[in-house]
């Protein structure tokens, strides 16, 4: 089982590290490059769950969580133009969102594993991704939670703008969250292809 864990842990750690780096770089008005790498964490979790079971998948998730904590700590020590690259609110939001969403993904997948092959990974990823987005952006940027880190000025995130530039007026952070969520939903569908291929390669009888 240890040999089975190592590839999953390394893959999860690589995705978490890459996402923490790429989140510093913008892609258009509403996204960062990290939005395209982070959802792959659900793919890793689901493959491990399908092939090796929920217990192994949870161990991979916890390894990713620890990696994220380390990345957040390093980010708090690096000063950017407007302060630390990672604030307390972002660190809390990121960690809580990752752990909650990934463990929820594992639980839902495990309950649905007996159905059609695509049902468990698609449903668990869609639900997990939605929860992840809601938790992270609310904790990191909502004005209602300013008490978490009073010294951190996130007033810019509360600027009233059209949703995604075309919809009804909403705080800027809501547009960021919706854009992130849409990317996650799109990648959840695309990830079914590598999920099927990886599961078939690792465990043909399980696919």
C-alpha angles and dihedrals in degrees: 000000000000090000089052092051098053098068091045093048093047092048092048093046091049091052093048093048093045092048092050089054098042094048086075091066123074125228107196121316102310109030144055126213088252089070089071098049104038096066088062086076088075090053091054092047093049095047091050090047095050096045104033105017139251096293093058091044091054091052089053090049092053090050089054090048092054090048089052092051090052091049091049092050091051089048092054088058095052114083119213132184093285100032134284115003088231120040126198092256092051091047093050093043093047095048096044093045093049097047096043096045096044095048089047088051091053093049096048092045091051092052093050100039092107095062131076111323095250098045099075098046095041097046096042092047094047093050094041093048092050092050091045093054094045095049098044100046094041094051095039100045116008114118088219090069099047089120089075090072111003093178092059110089108213095160089120089066090056095057110131109241137152109278106266087347095291110053136071121312113278138148113288092243090061090060089049090051095047092049090049091048093051091053090050092051092049093049091047088064095043092047091065089079098057089037091059092044095048095046091049091050096045098040116005093182091054097049 
